[in-house]
Structures are given as structure tokens and as C-alpha cells.
Amino acid sequence: MILTFYKYASTPDRVDKTSYLTIVDHIENVILKDDTDLMHPTFILKTNGVAYNSNYVYCSFTKRYYYITNITALTGMRIAIECKIDVLHTYRNEILNSSAWIKKAE
């Protein structure tokens, strides 16, 4: 599994964050922690400074974008990166291409 690490500089409520993302680096050979939730996953990888300099990540396996919420040092020169899904950016194309009728009350 490959993680792409970013620094983002936009408000969390923005649907499309593409122009606000700066790629820091890619890291391969990442694994998901056992019994993890795909909405709040924990990724295990070798200790790498890239993770400490990032606040946002894209996972090639789940095809979702995540906020990095916590990084924990583990034994064996590994770290656990706890994340929370960014629903707006992950599903931005579906959101921006949808149409709806909105009933407004005065």
C-alpha cells in the first residue's frame, strides 16, 4: 500500500482542496493496523520524517483522503498514524456533479 503525504492549507469545510494541497512525499510498504476502521484508520510504517511534516494523507488502497490526527511511536523503528476521513474531498467529484432541489422556508 502506498500513502501520499501532503500539507494542506485550507479550511476543513472546503469540498475541493486540490489547489490547497502540497505533496510532501510518497511512502510504500505501509500496512493497516489489525481491526482498523476505514473511516478512522491507523497505518503502520517505518519511522519517517515525512509523516511528522504532514497533516494530510491519501491512501492508494482505500482511495480516500484523510486528516492525520495523531502519530504514535512504536517499537522496532515504526510509527502508527491515526487518521480521520475527509469525506468532502474524497467524494468531491460526486458532490460537485450532483444536483438537488432545495426548498427554502421564509
N, C-alpha and C positions, 0 to 999 in steps of 0.2 A: 504494500500500500504506500502511496506517495502523499505527503502533505505539502501544500504550498503555503508558506508563511507570508503574511502581509502586515503592514502598518496601515491602519485606516484612520482617516481624519474627517469623519462626518458624524452627524447626529444619528443615533440608533434608529430613529423613526423614518429614515430615508429608504425608499424602496430600492432604487438603483444606486449602489455605492461604487460602481465601476471606476468612475473618474476620481474617486477619493482613495483608491487602494494603491499602495506602492508595494511591489513584490520585494521581499527580503531574500528568500531563497526557497529551494525545494529540498525535502529530506525524504529519502527512500527507506525501505525496510522498517516501517512503522507498523505496530500491531495494536489492535483494540484490546483493552483490558477485558478479561472474562466478565460475563454478566454486566455488560455496559448497555446503556440506553442510547439509541441513536439520536435522540433529541438532546441528550446531555452526555455525550461520550467521553471516555477517558482514553487517550492514546499513550502508548508506552514506546519510548525510543531512547537511543543512546544520548547521553548528555551532549547538548549542542547549544552554543551561544545564540544561534538563530532564534530559537524558541523564546529566549529571555528578552530579545529585542523586537518581539512581535506581539500584536494584540488581536490578531485575526488569522484564520486558517481555512483552507479549502481541502477537503478530503476527496481523493480520486475514487476511493471505494464507494463511499456513500453518495458522492456527487452533491455534497452540501457544504455550505459556508457556515463557519462557527466563530463565535466570540471566544477568546481564551479567557477563562475565568480564574484559573489557578494552575500553578506549576509546582509539583512536589518532587523533591529529590528522593530517589530510590537507591537501593544497594546495587552494586555491580555497574556503576557509572551509567545509570539510567535515570530518566525522569518520566513523570506521569503528567500529562497535560489534560486538565479538565476543561471541557468546553460546553457551550450552550448554543443551540442552533440559531442562526439568523434567518428566520422564516421569510422576512421581506426580501432579502437579497437572493436567497436560494430559489424562491419562486417568483422572482421579479418579472420574467417573461410572461408567465401566466397571469400575474396581477395586472401588468401594463396592457396586455392584449384582451382583457376581459371587459365586458360592457354590462351595465346594470341600470335599471330604472330605480331612481331614488325618490321616495315620497317624502316630502318635506312638510312639516307642520308649522303653521304660522304662530 
